[in-house]
């Protein structure tokens, strides 16, 4: 049975993994940039209190007057929160450490898991003519991550090519299943992308083999390599596609973007 295709409006993808340091924000930033480079209109929603996606796209702290905290907890209109980045076709809803208290503040709110879904409704985003919304989640399965899953059509999981990687994935997949049963029956696993991959390393190759054997077509063909330029780019507050357009990291995220576009084109035609 084919997956349900989202209706009018952008495709919303939560980029999530409860484990930190797996390339989650790096993937959100650079996949978003690669999609924008391919001519897609993209919004990156930063709901990680660390705000690394915002910093990585060059949004200085003094430019974050209105943030995803205001979007979620103050019900600020999206028009007041979204801002342009230096990347053509790429918008961002930035985050600050204000979000750190969100879990506590949301507990008493009856709509606590639906706030992001309501904020990203069709009428709020229509004038931006978006093709994709990527949500950079915190490295934990908290209320912010659940908000992202409830708002999203699918979840994209960056998976570091390391020992125990698949064990951590199982908990995330259980969370996806729970959200499907309780709040968003249309939620799907977009796929798993292997990150920090070193083809010279036996462990990386073994993790890839295990992932493909276990998850099959859910694992993207594209793998993201360990790459010095990918590691350096955030310290210059720019995506690797801008920092070093010809690097292996840049090429990999372009390939991932094209794979995603082809996949969605095939689903729409089915």
Secondary structure, 3 states (H helix, E strand, C coil): CCCCCCCCCCEEEEECCCCCCCCHHHHHHHHHHHHHHCCCCEEEEECCCCCHHHHHCCCCHHHCCCCHHHHHHCCCCHHHHEEECCCCCEEEECCCHHHHHHHHHHCCCCCCCCHHHHHCCHHHHHHHCCCEEEEECCCCCCHHHHHHHHHCCEEEEEEECCCCHHHHHHHHHHHHHHHHHHCCCCCEEEEEEEECECCCCHHHHHHHHHHHHHHHHHECCCCCECCHHHHHHHHHCCCHHHHCCCCHHHHHHHHHHHHHHHHHHHHHHC
